[in-house]
Amino acid sequence: MTKERGNGFLIILGAALIVLGILILLPSFLGPLWTPVQLVFNFAASLFWPVVLIVAGVFIIRLATKASTEGNSPMGMSPSMPPAGTRLYRSSKNRMIGGVCGGIADYFNMDPTIIRLITVVIFLLPGISWIAYVLAWIIIPLDRR
C-alpha cells in the first residue's frame, strides 16, 4: 500500500508539472488575451514559495517534537547536535552526488533523505545555493572510513 501512495504522489506531481508548463507556454500563443490570467498566475506564484517554506518548517518542527516526545524518530534516527569535537565529513557510503547531504545527515544524526529534500527546496529558491553546495563539496573532507 505504501508503494501505491508513492506512485499516486508521483502521478499528481507529474500532472502538476505538466499544468505548470502549459501555463508558462500559454502567453506565447495567446498574447494580450492572456494578461488577466497571467496576473492571477503571478499572484499565486508570489504566494507559493512562502507557503512551501512555512509548510516545510511546520513539518520539521512536528518531526522534531514527535521524536523528542516519543523518544525515537519516525525515521529511526533522532536529530541531535553532535558531541563536542565531532568533525563534519562528506559521506563516502551515503552519497548521491558529492556526499555533502549524507555527511551533514551523519553529523546531525538525521535521515539523509530529509537533508536532500531540504537541499532541493533551497536549490529552487533564487540565490547562491548551487555555489554553496559546490563550495561545501570542495571544502568538507571526504570520510575515508
Secondary structure, DSSP 8 states (H G I E B T S, - for coil): -HHHHHHHHHHHHHHHHHHHHHHHHHHHHHGGGGHHHHHHHHHHHHHHHHHHHHHHHHHHHHHHHHHHHHSS-TTS-------TT----B-SSS-SSSSHHHHHHHHTT--HHHHHHHHHHHHHSSSSHHHHHHHHHHHS-B---
